[in-house]
Amino acid sequence: MIQPQGNRLIPRLGPILLGAVVLLALGLFAWASLLLEGPGFPLDDAWIHQTYARSLAQGEGWRFAGQPSNGSTSPLWTLLLIPGHLVGLAPSLWAGVVGAALLLALGLLVKDELGRHLRTESWLAWLGAALVVLEWHLLWSALSGMETLAAGFLALGLSIVLWRRRQVGLLAGVLVGAGVWIRPDLLTLLGPAAWVALLSAGDRRQRTTAWLRFGLGMVALAGPYLLFQFRLAGQPWPSTFYAKQAEYAELLALPLANRWLGLWMPLLAGSLTALTPGVMVWAYRRLQERRWADLAPLLWVEGYALLFALRLPVSYQHGRYLLPLLPVLLTLGVLGWADLWQRWQAGRTAWITQRVWALTILATTLVFGWLGANAFATDVAIIETEMVRGARWIRANTGPSALVAAHDIGALGYYGQRSILDLAGLVSPEVIPILRDQEALSDLLDQRRADYLMTFPGWYPALTAGRVPAFQTEGRFSPAAGGENMAIFPW
């Protein structure tokens, strides 16, 4: 039987030990990257945030490579990156510091909820928190330079607020409003809040007051976000919101079930697979006890995945668009596992099952952690040897007035420092209606008098056919992963 720990060292040293676990795990990922190619980001999109942050730090306003633009998916994340530029830190270093702080905060949040569930400061709560922060997708996210981990942290924070209060209020509204500054799709957190509000106790007056407080908190933050977007571009959402859906619209021809399952597969390549039975146990207990309001976060998870299956069913880059779901799911899995751990007290079979499942979770977490570190290093190496190398060539070999048509634009915007025509439409929204029409794109490049085309040749075969590149990266990592080398063509 699990007993409360009499030794006060566990609650005192717990945060320090958890912080050490976070730093060691992230250190492993960074070390793997340094051994392969060097520091950097595993996504080109991270350089988009860095370009905006540098522009703001230099007092140039919300601009991308000198162009006014609302191409940042996460204005709040961009703002968090500004201090690194003000003090002159390497972009990947400061983004990593912020990511590490978020991951540690996430672990402490999980531990606190586990401790409340177990009603003890036991080692089990700290172990559960450690299992969550060691999930390799979250480690990858912490060093990705993207807002993904911040989105997951906020979603888990709102879930815990709803679990504990069983009603909406000002704090819940503030969290939902803050969510849209991190990612527009976090507006879906309105769903679990509404679910809890419908099931909350109290008379009509109490419910109305709760809704008013919730609405006040949400509008106070979401309202300025909408005004911000309208002022930048005359539309309520960033251009990326429209561009990504247009770019991958052809995937909507696949059966919905295939799209939905495809989104989940990358997330199951990790400790979530071993913790899924815990999620099922947690949900079963809530259904058994008729605690319907507690199911709100799980309903949000399913609804969020369904929304992406309906509008943007892409699973590349380790399922990056669904990664904000992981903190909630992992926490539910750990809570279910801890619940069974406490219930399985008698008999040899229960003792064996308890230990085997615990070892399975731990082994899965560690094995995938090692594989994840190598995946991170490879991702960084591809971005550094393709996007960054190509952008540096542009900076060194083209005139200051050159116009470069490109896909992707992150590293190009940061290192190339030339005018850009974005073929993905993120900072050139006029491209969105013709994203897949290469003939129309060719006409646009002619009309805009583009000087260069920078892309992977296979992405635009009609645009690159018959053209001789002025430069090709010759990086070894992208071809080894089944891709191509970035090429720069005179236009």
C-alpha positions in Angstrom: 0.0 0.0 0.0 1.3 3.5 -0.9 2.0 5.5 2.2 2.6 9.3 2.5 6.3 10.0 2.7 7.4 11.1 6.1 10.7 12.3 4.7 10.3 16.0 3.9 13.2 15.9 1.4 10.9 14.8 -1.4 8.7 17.9 -1.5 11.7 20.1 -0.9 14.0 18.5 -3.5 11.2 17.6 -6.0 11.3 20.8 -8.0 15.1 20.8 -8.2 15.2 17.1 -9.3 12.4 17.7 -11.9 14.4 20.7 -13.2 17.5 18.5 -13.4 15.5 16.0 -15.4 14.3 18.7 -17.8 17.8 20.1 -18.3 19.4 16.7 -18.8 16.8 15.6 -21.3 17.0 18.9 -23.3 20.8 18.7 -23.0 20.7 15.3 -24.7 18.6 16.7 -27.6 20.9 19.7 -27.9 24.1 17.5 -27.7 22.7 15.2 -30.5 22.2 18.3 -32.7 25.6 19.7 -32.0 27.3 16.4 -32.9 25.4 16.2 -36.2 25.5 19.7 -37.7 25.2 22.3 -34.9 22.6 24.4 -33.1 19.5 25.5 -34.8 15.8 24.9 -35.2 14.0 21.7 -36.5 11.5 23.8 -38.4 11.9 26.7 -40.8 8.8 28.3 -39.4 10.8 29.0 -36.2 12.8 31.5 -38.1 9.6 33.4 -39.1 9.0 34.1 -35.4 12.7 35.1 -35.0 12.5 37.5 -37.9 9.5 39.3 -36.5 11.0 39.4 -33.0 14.2 40.9 -34.3 12.3 43.5 -36.2 10.4 44.5 -33.1 13.6 44.5 -31.0 15.1 46.9 -33.5 12.1 49.2 -33.4 11.0 48.5 -37.0 7.5 47.3 -36.0 5.6 44.2 -37.0 7.5 43.5 -40.2 8.9 40.5 -42.0 12.1 41.2 -43.9 11.0 44.9 -44.1 7.5 44.1 -45.2 4.4 44.9 -43.0 2.8 41.5 -42.5 0.5 39.5 -40.2 2.2 36.2 -41.0 3.0 35.3 -37.4 0.7 32.6 -36.1 1.5 33.4 -32.5 2.1 37.1 -31.7 2.5 36.3 -28.0 5.3 33.8 -28.7 7.0 36.3 -31.0 6.9 38.8 -28.1 8.5 36.3 -25.7 11.5 36.0 -28.1 12.3 39.7 -28.1 14.5 39.7 -24.9 16.9 37.3 -26.6 17.5 39.8 -29.4 17.8 42.8 -27.0 20.6 41.1 -25.1 22.3 39.6 -28.2 21.8 35.9 -27.4 21.7 33.3 -30.2 18.1 32.8 -31.3 18.1 29.0 -30.6 19.6 29.6 -27.1 17.0 32.1 -25.9 14.1 30.1 -27.5 15.5 27.0 -25.7 15.6 28.8 -22.3 11.9 29.8 -22.8 11.1 26.3 -23.9 12.8 24.8 -20.9 11.0 27.1 -18.5 7.7 26.1 -20.0 8.5 22.4 -19.8 9.4 22.7 -16.2 6.3 24.7 -15.4 4.3 22.0 -17.2 5.9 19.3 -15.1 5.1 21.2 -11.9 1.5 21.6 -13.0 1.2 17.9 -13.6 2.8 17.1 -10.3 0.4 19.4 -8.5 -2.6 17.8 -10.1 -1.3 14.3 -9.4 -0.6 15.3 -5.8 -4.2 16.6 -5.4 -5.5 13.4 -6.9 -3.3 11.1 -4.7 -3.7 13.4 -1.7 -0.1 12.9 -0.8 3.4 14.3 -1.5 4.4 10.9 -2.6 7.2 10.0 -5.0 4.5 8.8 -7.4 3.4 12.3 -8.2 6.9 13.4 -9.0 7.4 10.3 -11.1 4.3 11.0 -13.1 5.5 14.5 -13.7 8.9 13.3 -14.8 7.2 10.8 -17.3 5.3 13.7 -18.9 8.3 16.1 -19.3 10.4 13.2 -20.8 7.9 12.6 -23.6 10.1 13.2 -26.6 7.5 15.2 -28.6 7.4 17.7 -25.7 11.2 17.9 -25.6 11.3 18.4 -29.3 8.7 21.2 -29.0 10.6 22.9 -26.2 13.6 23.3 -28.5 11.7 23.9 -31.7 11.5 27.7 -31.4 7.7 27.4 -31.9 4.7 28.2 -29.7 3.5 24.5 -29.6 4.5 23.9 -25.9 3.0 27.2 -24.8 -0.3 26.1 -26.4 -0.2 22.8 -24.7 0.6 24.4 -21.3 -2.3 26.8 -21.6 -4.7 24.0 -22.6 -3.7 21.9 -19.6 -3.9 24.9 -17.3 -7.5 25.6 -18.4 -8.3 21.9 -18.0 -7.1 22.0 -14.4 -9.1 25.2 -13.7 -12.2 23.6 -15.0 -11.6 20.3 -13.0 -11.1 22.1 -9.8 -13.7 24.8 -10.0 -16.4 22.9 -12.0 -17.6 26.2 -13.3 -16.4 28.9 -15.6 -15.4 32.4 -14.4 -13.0 35.2 -15.0 -9.8 33.1 -14.9 -11.2 30.6 -17.5 -12.1 33.5 -19.7 -8.7 35.0 -19.5 -7.0 31.7 -20.4 -9.2 31.3 -23.5 -8.6 34.9 -24.5 -4.9 34.5 -24.0 -5.0 31.3 -26.1 -5.8 33.1 -29.3 -2.6 35.1 -28.9 -0.7 31.9 -28.8 -2.5 30.1 -31.6 -5.9 31.0 -33.2 -7.1 27.4 -33.0 -7.1 27.6 -29.2 -10.3 29.5 -29.5 -11.7 25.9 -29.5 -11.1 26.0 -25.8 -14.5 27.7 -25.7 -15.9 24.2 -26.2 -14.8 22.7 -22.8 -15.7 25.9 -21.0 -19.2 25.8 -22.4 -19.5 22.1 -21.5 -18.6 22.8 -17.9 -20.9 25.9 -17.7 -23.9 23.9 -18.9 -23.3 21.2 -16.3 -22.3 23.5 -13.4 -24.4 23.8 -10.3 -26.2 26.9 -9.2 -29.4 28.9 -10.0 -29.9 31.0 -13.1 -28.4 34.1 -11.5 -25.2 32.3 -10.5 -24.8 30.8 -13.9 -25.4 34.2 -15.6 -22.8 35.8 -13.4 -20.3 33.1 -14.1 -20.8 33.5 -17.9 -20.5 37.3 -17.6 -17.2 37.0 -15.8 -16.0 34.4 -18.3 -17.0 36.6 -21.2 -15.3 39.6 -19.7 -12.1 37.8 -19.3 -12.1 36.3 -22.8 -13.1 39.5 -24.6 -10.6 41.6 -22.7 -7.8 39.6 -24.4 -9.4 38.1 -27.6 -10.9 41.5 -28.6 -7.5 43.3 -28.8 -6.2 40.3 -30.8 -8.9 40.7 -33.5 -8.3 44.5 -33.6 -4.6 43.8 -33.9 -5.1 41.5 -36.9 -7.6 43.8 -38.6 -5.2 46.7 -38.2 -2.3 44.7 -39.8 -4.1 43.1 -42.7 -7.9 43.8 -42.6 -8.8 40.3 -41.6 -9.5 38.6 -38.3 -6.9 35.8 -38.5 -3.2 35.7 -39.6 -2.5 34.9 -43.2 -1.1 31.6 -42.2 -4.6 30.5 -41.2 -5.8 30.9 -44.7 -2.6 29.9 -46.5 -2.1 26.5 -44.9 -5.7 25.4 -45.6 -5.4 26.4 -49.2 -2.0 24.7 -49.6 -3.3 21.3 -48.4 -6.9 21.5 -49.6 -6.4 18.5 -51.9 -6.0 16.2 -48.9 -9.7 16.8 -48.1 -10.5 14.3 -50.9 -9.3 11.5 -48.6 -12.0 9.7 -46.4 -12.5 11.5 -43.1 -11.6 8.4 -41.1 -8.2 8.2 -42.9 -7.5 11.8 -42.2 -8.4 11.5 -38.6 -6.3 8.4 -38.0 -3.4 9.9 -39.9 -3.2 12.8 -37.6 -2.9 10.5 -34.6 -0.2 8.2 -35.8 2.8 10.4 -35.2 1.6 11.2 -31.6 1.4 7.5 -30.8 5.1 7.0 -31.7 6.0 7.7 -28.1 4.9 7.2 -24.5 1.3 8.1 -25.2 0.9 4.5 -26.5 1.8 3.1 -23.1 -0.3 5.7 -21.3 -3.4 5.3 -23.5 -4.8 2.6 -21.2 -4.5 5.2 -18.4 -6.6 7.7 -20.4 -9.2 5.0 -20.8 -9.2 4.2 -17.1 -9.5 7.9 -16.2 -12.5 8.3 -18.6 -14.2 5.2 -17.4 -13.9 6.3 -13.7 -15.5 9.7 -14.6 -18.3 8.0 -16.5 -18.8 5.5 -13.7 -19.1 8.3 -11.1 -21.2 10.4 -13.5 -18.7 13.3 -13.3 -19.7 14.6 -16.7 -18.0 18.0 -16.4 -14.6 16.4 -15.8 -14.8 15.0 -19.4 -14.5 18.5 -20.9 -10.8 18.3 -21.7 -11.1 14.9 -23.3 -14.0 16.1 -25.4 -11.8 19.1 -26.5 -9.0 16.7 -27.5 -11.3 14.8 -29.8 -13.0 17.9 -31.2 -9.7 19.6 -31.9 -8.4 16.5 -33.8 -11.7 16.3 -35.7 -11.4 20.0 -36.6 -8.0 19.5 -38.1 -9.2 16.3 -39.9 -11.9 18.5 -41.5 -9.8 21.5 -42.4 -6.0 20.8 -42.2 -5.3 17.0 -42.1 -1.5 17.1 -42.2 0.7 14.9 -40.0 4.2 15.9 -41.1 6.9 17.1 -38.7 5.9 14.6 -36.1 2.3 15.7 -36.0 3.2 19.2 -35.0 -0.4 20.6 -35.3 -1.8 18.1 -32.8 1.1 18.4 -30.3 -0.8 20.9 -28.1 -3.1 18.0 -27.2 -0.3 15.9 -25.6 0.0 17.6 -22.2 -3.7 17.0 -21.6 -3.6 13.4 -22.8 -0.4 12.5 -21.0 -1.7 14.0 -17.8 -4.9 12.0 -18.1 -2.9 8.9 -18.8 -0.7 9.4 -15.7 -3.8 10.1 -13.6 -5.4 6.9 -14.7 -2.2 5.0 -14.2 -1.8 6.4 -10.6 -5.4 5.6 -9.8 -4.9 1.9 -10.8 -1.5 1.9 -8.9 -3.3 2.8 -5.7 -6.2 0.4 -6.3 -4.0 -2.7 -7.1 -3.0 -3.4 -3.6 -3.6 -7.1 -3.0 -2.4 -10.3 -4.7 0.6 -11.3 -6.6 -1.0 -10.8 -10.0 -1.9 -7.2 -9.2 1.7 -6.6 -8.0 3.2 -8.0 -11.2 0.7 -6.1 -13.4 1.4 -2.9 -11.6 5.2 -3.2 -12.0 5.1 -4.4 -15.6 2.9 -1.5 -16.7 5.1 1.0 -14.9 8.3 -0.5 -16.5 6.6 -0.5 -19.9 5.8 3.2 -19.6 9.3 4.0 -18.4 11.0 2.0 -21.1 8.8 3.4 -23.8 9.5 6.9 -22.6 13.3 6.4 -22.5 13.6 4.5 -25.9 11.5 7.0 -27.7 13.4 9.8 -26.0 16.7 8.5 -27.5 15.0 8.1 -30.9 13.5 11.6 -30.5 16.9 13.2 -29.9 18.2 11.7 -33.1 15.1 12.9 -35.0 15.5 16.4 -33.6 19.2 16.4 -34.6 18.3 15.3 -38.1 15.5 17.9 -38.4 17.9 20.7 -37.3 20.6 19.5 -39.7 18.1 19.6 -42.7 17.0 23.2 -41.9 20.6 24.3 -41.4 22.0 22.7 -44.5 19.1 23.6 -46.8 17.1 26.7 -45.7 19.8 28.4 -43.7 22.6 27.6 -46.2 20.5 28.8 -49.1 19.5 32.0 -47.3 23.2 32.8 -46.5 24.0 32.4 -50.2 21.3 34.9 -51.1 22.7 37.4 -48.6 26.3 37.0 -49.9 25.6 36.8 -53.7 22.7 39.0 -54.5 22.1 42.8 -54.6 20.3 44.6 -51.8 17.3 45.3 -54.1 16.9 41.7 -55.3 13.4 40.2 -55.0 13.4 36.5 -54.1 10.4 34.3 -54.7 10.7 31.4 -52.2 9.1 28.5 -50.4 10.0 28.3 -47.5 10.8 31.8 -46.2 11.7 31.6 -42.5 15.5 31.3 -42.6 15.5 33.4 -45.8 13.7 36.3 -44.0 16.2 36.1 -41.1 19.5 35.6 -42.9 18.8 36.6 -46.5 17.5 40.1 -45.7 16.1 40.6 -49.2 12.6 41.4 -50.4 10.5 38.2 -50.6 7.6 37.0 -52.6 6.3 34.1 -50.5 5.0 31.3 -52.7 3.3 29.7 -49.6 1.3 32.9 -49.0 2.3 33.4 -45.4 3.6 37.0 -45.9 2.3 37.4 -49.4 -1.5 36.8 -49.1 -2.0 37.7 -52.8 -0.5 34.3 -53.5 -3.1 32.3 -51.6 -5.7 32.1 -54.4 -3.1 30.7 -56.8 -1.0 28.5 -54.5 -1.4 25.4 -56.6 -1.5 27.1 -60.0 2.1 27.1 -61.3 1.2 28.9 -64.5 -0.4 31.7 -62.5 2.6 31.8 -60.2 5.0 32.1 -63.1 3.0 35.1 -64.4 3.1 36.6 -60.9 6.9 36.3 -60.7 7.1 38.0 -64.1 4.8 40.8 -63.1 6.6 41.4 -59.9 10.0 41.2 -61.7 11.4 38.5 -59.4 15.2 38.1 -59.6 15.5 34.6 -58.1 13.4 31.6 -57.3 14.5 29.6 -54.2 12.8 26.3 -53.6 13.1 22.5 -53.6 12.8 21.8 -57.4 10.3 19.0 -56.9 7.8 21.3 -55.2 7.4 23.4 -58.4 8.4 21.3 -61.4 6.7 23.6 -63.9 8.6 26.6 -62.5 12.0 25.0 -62.4 11.9 22.9 -65.6 14.7 23.8 -67.9 16.3 26.2 -65.5 19.9 25.9 -64.3 20.4 26.8 -60.7 22.8 29.5 -59.7 23.3 27.6 -56.5 22.4 24.3 -54.9 23.1 23.5 -51.3 24.4 19.9 -51.8 23.5 19.1 -48.1 23.5 15.4 -47.3 20.7 15.2 -44.8 17.7 16.1 -46.9 18.4 13.5 -49.6 19.1 10.9 -47.0 15.7 11.6 -45.6 14.0 11.2 -49.0 14.0 14.9 -49.9 16.0 17.2 -52.2 18.5 19.9 -52.1 17.4 23.5 -52.0 18.1 25.3 -55.3 18.3 29.0 -56.3 17.4 29.8 -59.9 17.8 33.1 -61.7 14.4 34.2 -62.9 
